[in-house]
Amino acid sequence: MPFSKLKAIGFTDDDVKVYELLVRFGETRKEDLMKRAKLPEEDFDGAVSHLLSYGAIEEGGNKILPVSPKTFLQKYYIVKETDSELRLADLKNRVEELKQILEPIYSERRLGVRLDEMWRLIDGLPAMELETVKVISRAREEVCILAEQFSWFNKVREELITALGRRVSVKVLLLLDGEVVKDRVEEMRQMGIEVRHAKCEWRHTRYTIADTKEMVYLVWAQKSKSSKIYYRPRYTDNQGIVSVFRDSFQLLWEKAEPFP
């Protein structure tokens, strides 16, 4: 009766019978065990195969011996737990994929809004830097940049010089000041870029706006003080979104202070 409870974790009747016999009689020759189990050879071999995969028994030559229930059940649990985690991870990926596919359809039909018309996801920071270069290259009047310390300045320097040559106004707001940005600020000034220190609360966003027509941006999200910061860059030429960011930039610019 106690051994029948193994069926609750996936054992078949044949599995239970073979394992119980081994526990009660100990190490047994394979032929003798099959006779005691009174099972057809095919069913017996299937039970042995199952028990080996569970780690409930071991083979030694022509003999089979049971593994301690405490030992094999703990291993069995770990294997099943890992399998469950993998299946959940796979399910999560499938759910996220379905959300990205189905939500735009729902929004378009129900709300009259297509999310892919509002923004386009950018795959990582290197791709974001490349997209930023493209946006700057299309600017004809103005480029506005909000950055922490503009560590990626070298990636867009040449494009900014070209934009300035087209008489495009370039404004850069930095969230940090001091030695960490001193040399960079001085170089930008010599190029003809207006640079100010944004005297404001921390901003969980970074962006580059061109002509209030298009922008590349990311929004930072922090789960807790100890966790990592996650982000996903985007591009948009949606005038509503761009205008909101441009208005915010203007307010920050007016409150900002020139670097000494």
Buried (B, 14 or more C-beta within 10 A) or exposed (E): EEBEEBEEEEBBEBBBBBBBBBBEEEEBEBEBBBEBBEBEEEBBBBBBEBBBEBBBBBEEEEBBEBBEBEEBBEBBEEEEEEEEEEEEEEEEEEEEEEEEEEEBEEBBEEEEEEBEEBBBEBEEEEBBBEBBBEBBEEBEEBBBBBBBBBEBBEBBEEBBEEBBEEEBBBBBBBBBBEEEBEEBBEBBEEEEBBBBBBEEEEBEEBBBBBBBBBBBBBBBEEEEEEEEEEBEBBBBBEEEBBEEBBEBBEEBBEEBEEBE
